[in-house]
Amino acid sequence: MTEAAQVPTEAAGADLLLRAHDLKRYFDVSPPFLNRVIERLPRAIVKAVDGVSFDIGRGETFSLVGESGCGKSTVARLVVGLYQPTAGGITFDGIDVAGQTAAEARQNVQSRMQMIFQDPYASLNPRWRVANIVAEPIRARGLLPSNREVKARVGELLTQVGLSPADSEKYPHEFSGGQRQRISIARALAGSPDFLVCDEPTSALDVSVQAQILNLMKELQRQYHLTYLFISHDLAVVYHVSTTVGVMYLGRLVEWAPTQTLFNQPRHPYTRMLLDAIPDLEMTGRQRIPVAGEVPSPINPPSGCPFHPRCPHADDRCRAEMPTAHATGDSHVACHAVDDGRLS
């Protein structure tokens, strides 16, 4: 069974909202044609996402984690339609929204999907007052008929995210990073979405502010029965917000499992290395092993398993053959060492 054929999350038995199937996105980063002819260079293709599949059930949080450059943010942009997939499919509430002929279908469901970006300093228009920023989705979709109702709704949204209705007359530069991210969340909620894609929404914030934003997002999820795709490189953050966690490496999912299973019984060597790198704040005395080596170039990835140059359990099969994902208890793992019983 190939990775694309798996049902990777708990959503198979739940009310499925989003499914990504064998999702791929390649970028052509080749030099100009004349340069390639003169220098006899081949085309350079980056396989940013290379066959990723996952399901998300209503009310769940599916998190993607991994080092920078592994393809997490590209998956987020594919899901919300900022990129078109090179291959594979995405269905939202049973509707195909990724095919070349799915433009009309995506327009019909676009209002139900919103994105919260990583940098609250860059994602808000500095020339607009907060009132206009938050009201933009309401006005664009004609959700309320009068300016009075729009103003009242903006005040309600700002209150829900811990700000004051009076803040609607201010500009983004008058707020801290955490407050700006609250404005971004209010804007995302303005269109009454079912599904939020959160692309590292707390990574640009101080630790204490991160906790406030995460608690806010969890409370809003309970209040509105929201569904999240949560992108992060911080496993400590992911542990507190996720229903299911998927670990990405060089454009592929190498392991995914319910949160407690993945943190308590990690199977893939890369997952174990990421967890070992988390600081031991409780002073348990466990050995802390940093993740060794560098992520290979996605333009020229290694043969076989892309993790084998950094893996202490790699053998000749790992260097020659790309692993496919198999179920191991509650987990799905793409690793020859696990399949062969070399890594229990």
N, C-alpha and C positions, 0 to 999 in steps of 0.2 A: 504494500500500500504506500503510495507516495504521500508527501507532506500535504499536497493540495487536496487529497482525498480525505484527510482527517477532519474530524469535528473537534476543534482544539479547545473549546471552553465549555463551561457548564451550561451555556445557552442552548445546547441541543435539547435539553429537557425543559427549558424555560420558554417564555414568550419571546421569540427571536425578533430583534429589531434590525440589526445590521449584520451582514455577512460579507466578508472579503474572501474571494476564492482565487488562489494562485496568482496573486496580484504582482505585477511587474511594472517597473518604470526604469527605462534606460535613457541616459543622456549622451548625446554625441558631443564630445569635447575635442574633436579633431582640429588640428590647425587648418587654416584656409587651404582650399584645393591646390592652389599653385605651390604653396609651401610643401605640401605632401608630395607633389610630383617631383619638385626639384630635390628634396631631401629624401625621397623614396620612403616616406613614412606611411604606416598603415593607419586606418581609422582608429580613433581612441573612443571607446564606449565605456561609460560608467554605469554599472548595474547597481543603481542606488537601492532598488527594491527588486528582489529576485525570487519570486514565488512564495509570497506570504499569504497565509490563510488564517482567518479567525472569525469567530462568531461573538456577538454581544447581545445578551438578552435585555429586555426592558428593566430599567432600574438598577442595572449592574454597572460596575466600573471595570473596564478592561485596560490594563496598563501595559505599555511597551517601554522596556528599559534596555540600556546598553550604552556603550561609550559613544562619544561624539563621532559622527560620520557613519554610523551603522544603518541609517535609513529611517529612523523613527519619525522625524519631521516630514520626510517625503511621504510616508504612509498617511500622516495626518492631512497633508495637502491633497493627496489622492482622494481621501474619503470625502472631504468637503467640496471637491471639484475644482480646486485651484490648479491641479495637474490632471491631464488625461492619462490613464494607464497605457503602457505599451502593450500589455496583454493582461488577461485575467478579468475578473468581474467584481462588482460591488452591488449588492441589493440592499435597499433600505425599506423596511416594512414590506418586503416582498416585491418591490419595484426595482427594476434594473436601472441604475443611475450612472453607469460607467461606460456603456457602449457608445459607439459613434452615433447611433440613432436614438440615444437616450436623453438628448438635450431637453426636450419638452417634459419628459418624466422628471428630470432633475429640477426643473423650474417649479414643478408642482410640489416637490418635497423640500425645496431649498429653505423655505421659511421654518421648517422643523429642525434644521441643522444650523448650529452656530459655532464659531471658533473663538477661543481665548488665546491670544498670542503671548509669546515669551516676554517681550520687552514692553512694559507699560509706558515707557518713555517714547517709543516709536510708533505704537499702534493707535494713538489718539491724535487727531488733527489739532495742532497747536493754535490754529486760527479760529477754532470753534469754541463756543461756550459749552459747558457740560450739558446744558439743556438740549442743545442741538445734537450733540454726540449721541446721547441716550435716546433721543426722539427719532433719530434717523431711520431705524428699522420700522418704527410705527408708521411714520409718514410714507416711507417708500412702499409699504404694503397696504396702505390705506386701512389700518386696523381700527382707527378711531376717527370720527367725522369732524370733530371741532378742535381748535387749538386749546380751548379750555380743558377738554378731556385729555388731550396729549400732555399738557402741563401737569395735570393732576397725576397721570400715570407715571410721568418722569419722577415726580416727588415720591410716589409710592416705591418705585424701584430703588431710588437712592436710599430711602429709609431701610429697605430690606437688606441692602448690602452694607449697612452701618454708617451711612453718610446722612447729611441733612438736606431737606429740600432746598434750603437756601444756597447750598453748594452749586445748584444748577446754573447760577449766574456767573460762576468763576470760570477761569481758563485752566487747562491741564497743568501749566507750569506752576500754579499756585498750590499744588498737592504733592505729597510725598509719593514714593514708588508704590507703597502698599495701598494708598488711597486711589492712585491712578488705576491699579489693577482692580479695585472695587468698582470703579467707573466702567472698566472694560467688561466686568461681569454683569453690571446693570445693563449695559448696551446689549450684551448677548441675550439676556433674559427678556429684553423689550419685545422681541418678536414671538414670545411664548413658544420656545422650541421644546422638542422632546429630547434632543441629542446634542451634547456639547463636546467638541473636540478641544482638549486643553493641551496646548503645546508648551510644556515646561512653564506653567503659569506662575511658579514661585521661584524659579532659579535666579532671577535678577533681584530678589528681595532679601533683606536681613532675615536671620533664622527666626527671631521672635515674630516678625511680620508674616513669614511663611506659615507659621502655625495658625495665625489668625485667618489667613486666606483659606487654608485647607479646612479649618473648622467651618468657615462660612460656606464653602462649596459642599461639604457634607450635609450641612443643615438645609441648604437649598435643594439638594438631591432628595432628602427625605420629604421636604415640603411639597415639591413639584413632581416627584417621581421621575427625576431626570436620569438619563443614561449618559455615561461619560466614556470617551476614549481619552486616556490620560497618558501623556508622553513625558518621560522623565529619565534622567541619568542617575537620580538619587534613590537608591533602594530603601533608605529609611523613610522617605516620604511616601513611596509607593506602598509600603507595608500598611500604612494607616488608612489609605483611601481605596484600596483595590479589592475587587471580588476575585479577579483572575489576573495573573501576571504573565506576560510573554517576554522572553529574553531574546534580543536581536543581536546578530553579529554579521557584519559585512553584507547587509541586505537580506538576511534570512532569519527566520525564527529557529533557534536551536533548542529551546525548551519553553513549554508553557504549562501552567498548572494552577489550580486554586491557590490563593495567596498563602494560606497556612502550610499547604503541602510544599510549595516551592521554597519557602523560607526554612521549614523544618527538615525537609528531605530533598535538598537540591541534588539533581542527578548529573547534569552536564558539567564537565570540568570548568567551562567558562562561567557558568552560574555560581559554582563554588568559589571561584577566584573573586568574583564581584562581591559575594557575601563576606568572604574573608577580609576584604579591604575595608569593610565598615568598621569605624573605630569602636573599640570595646569600652563603651561608656560606663558599663556596670562593673568593670574591673573584675571580670570572671577569671582572668588569667589565660584565656584561650590565645593560641598563637595567631598573630595577625600577619597574613601573607599578602603583600600588595600584588596587583595584577601586573605580571611581567610582560615586557615586550611592547610592541606598537601594533596598532591595527594595520594590516597590509593595505597597499594601494588598491582601491576598487577598480582602477583602470587595468591593473595587471595582478589579479588575485592569485593566490597559490592554487596549485592543482589539488584535486581531491577535497578533503575537508578544509575550508578556509581557516580554521582555527589551529590546524596541526603545527604550524611553526612555533606556536606559543604553548602547546599542550604537552604536559609531562607524560601523558599516556599514549602519545601518537605512535603508530607503527606503520609498516609499509602499506597496509590497506587504507589507513587514514590519508596517506600521501597520494594515493592513486584514485580513490573512489569517493564521490560525494555521498555523505550519509543521508538517508531519508528518515522521517520521523516515525516513531512507533510508540504505542501506548505502553507505559510502565506504571501500573497502578493508576493513580489519578493524574499522573504526568504524561506529557508527550515529549519525547527526547529524540533529537537527531544526532546520534553519536555512535560510532562503531565500538568504542570501548565499553559503552553500556550494553550494546547488543551482544558483544562477545563475552560479557561477564568479566571483563578485565577491570571494571569500575563498578563496584557494588553500590 
